[in-house]
């Protein structure tokens, strides 16, 4: 396909082959996008280099970026400006909380853990949007990943659910800020997928089983289905949609 031909897109958050961001990267590559990646830590860099080689994605830009550091984010977009000049899309697929706070009672969340979850999982999108804006001179699309735990009290999701609520609210405010520049900002609310981040949530495997049993489609969602929605949003098919949260979860969220 060529739905993303001549589009320069930044993918943030590939940690390994199970990462949702990697599924999105593969799809975007097949649709002709010019890709850049930010990674966090040496382990992610190694995985990413290997994956890129296997997939035959070359001429990419790889940038180290810890989203808790303003200077890392600024540096990433400086690099992008040099390499691409114009940017058409950003996929933000980053979240983190302390493992011990993804279980038990939410009231046990520490101040530090609360701040960390907000910083990495929600504020990072705000900083990314601010830095992306000057490069999105031809309009653009910013897409982030969220989860139903923002709307409902999902067992064990706790502090991350609160961070995702902030992320989704940020999507709406950013959509207003950036709308005049023809930049859309949306989130995809993905059903549970077995990844590194998911393993941090206590009882995740059980959650997958329950999901299979009760979701309207009686199955879990595939990473490729998340990637297809990200593709739609970043291509010319998705223009006119902004501030939206699209559930890609086999219908699970409609259940009472
Ligand atoms: O079921 C799932 N897997 C769902 C995931 C359902 C619904 C939503 N999501 C969301 C996650 O909350 C996240 O926002 O999708 C996004 C991607 O998550 P993923 O693909 O499930 O998980 P993973 O492959 O672990 O990617 C998240 C990555 C980090 O991985 P680790 O596991 O090392 O925390 O976010 C990155 C890192 O690569 N990350 C950071 N990047 C920059 N700076 C930082 C940081 N400080 N911290 C974590």
Boltz pocket constraint, residues with backbone or C-beta under 6 A from the ligand:
constraints:
  - pocket:
      binder: B
      contacts: [[A, 13], [A, 14], [A, 15], [A, 16], [A, 18], [A, 19], [A, 20], [A, 21], [A, 39], [A, 40], [A, 44], [A, 65], [A, 66], [A, 67], [A, 68], [A, 92], [A, 93], [A, 94], [A, 95], [A, 96], [A, 120], [A, 145], [A, 146], [A, 147], [A, 148], [A, 188], [A, 189], [A, 190], [A, 191], [A, 192], [A, 193], [A, 194], [A, 195], [A, 196], [A, 197], [A, 198]]
      max_distance: 6.0
